[in-house]
Amino acid sequence: KKRPGPVVLCGDFNVFERIASDREALRAIEAEGFVDAVLPFDATPTFDMFGERERFDRVYVRGLTPVAAKVHVDARLADHRPVEVTLAL
């Protein structure tokens, strides 16, 4: 059920770019009106270890405007890089 008002959907999606079903899952989120709040500002991988470089950690928004975003490459939370997003209503 579609919720009224602004929505933030974020987390560790563990989406691999090379896997078609993972890419399709992201398209399904976008088909519901969600926008990737980070990609227009920073495409840096949030996971960069063991030969894998992926944007696992994502922030999607609906009904909000992303005005800035950054992947912090010099800081880590566990094995992932933190993501910071500034949003406007």
C-alpha positions in Angstrom: 0.0 0.0 0.0 1.4 3.4 -1.0 1.9 5.6 2.0 1.0 9.3 1.8 3.6 12.0 2.4 7.3 11.9 2.2 9.1 8.6 2.5 12.8 7.7 3.0 13.8 4.1 2.2 17.4 3.4 3.1 19.7 0.6 4.1 22.2 -2.0 3.1 20.5 -3.4 -0.1 23.5 -5.8 -1.0 22.7 -5.2 -4.7 25.3 -6.5 -7.1 25.5 -4.6 -10.4 26.4 -7.8 -12.3 23.2 -9.6 -11.2 20.2 -8.9 -13.4 17.6 -9.7 -10.6 19.3 -7.2 -8.3 19.1 -4.5 -11.0 15.5 -5.4 -11.5 14.8 -5.0 -7.8 16.1 -1.5 -7.9 13.9 -0.7 -11.0 10.9 -2.0 -9.0 11.7 0.5 -6.2 12.1 3.3 -8.8 8.8 2.3 -10.5 7.1 3.1 -7.1 8.2 6.7 -7.5 11.4 6.5 -5.4 14.5 8.4 -6.5 18.1 7.5 -5.7 19.1 10.4 -3.4 22.8 9.8 -3.6 23.7 8.9 -7.2 23.3 12.4 -8.7 25.9 13.6 -6.2 28.2 10.7 -5.5 28.6 7.3 -7.2 31.4 6.1 -5.0 31.0 2.5 -3.9 29.9 2.0 -0.3 31.6 -1.4 -0.2 35.2 -1.7 -1.5 36.8 -4.9 -0.1 37.7 -8.4 -1.1 37.8 -7.4 -4.8 34.2 -6.2 -4.7 33.2 -2.5 -5.4 29.5 -2.0 -5.0 26.9 0.6 -4.0 25.3 -1.6 -1.4 24.2 1.2 0.9 21.5 3.3 -0.7 19.0 6.1 0.2 15.8 6.3 -1.8 13.3 9.1 -1.3 9.7 9.9 -2.5 8.2 13.3 -1.9 11.5 14.9 -0.8 14.2 16.7 -2.8 17.9 15.6 -2.4 20.1 18.7 -2.2 23.4 17.0 -1.3 24.9 13.6 -0.7 28.3 12.1 0.0 29.8 8.7 0.6 32.5 9.1 3.3 35.5 7.2 2.0 37.7 7.9 5.0 35.3 6.5 7.5 33.8 3.1 7.9 31.0 1.6 9.8 31.7 -2.1 9.9 32.8 -3.1 6.4 30.8 -0.3 4.7 31.3 3.4 4.0 28.8 5.8 5.7 26.4 7.7 3.4 25.2 11.2 4.2 22.2 12.8 2.5 20.6 16.3 2.9 17.0 16.5 1.9 14.5 19.3 1.5 10.7 19.1 1.9 
